């Protein structure tokens, strides 16, 4: 089964209240799926990786074997493809986890897209950031 997900991370303040968002295209009998996750206070790059990991977790749960990820984060895409070296120590475990998870699928691809093609995932990432913002007020 194919699983095409659009992912995005958002952080207000960088670091600040953050969220991860995933929009999954409908496929045959499966409707479109939407997921978001509040992340508390963190950086935008961490939020981008958490969005990728959330998508990979949901793909595995759905029994997908062909996973296609779309992201407007060129840094994340290039690092996942091995084209950019990972310099940030705190992101290395997230990248390693994502690579291990991606290898579980028969086919995996990740592609950079412009921001204006990622509005659904951006909306979901902001819902996660909103939830993080609300929970940090207490």
Secondary structure, DSSP 8 states (H G I E B T S, - for coil): -EEEEEEEEEEETTTEEEEEEEEE--BTTB--EEEEEEEEEE-HHHHHHHHHHHHHHHHHHTT-SEEEEEES-HHHHHHHTTSS----HHHHHHHHHHHHHHTTSSEEEEEE--GGG-HHHHHHHHHHHHHHHHHTT-
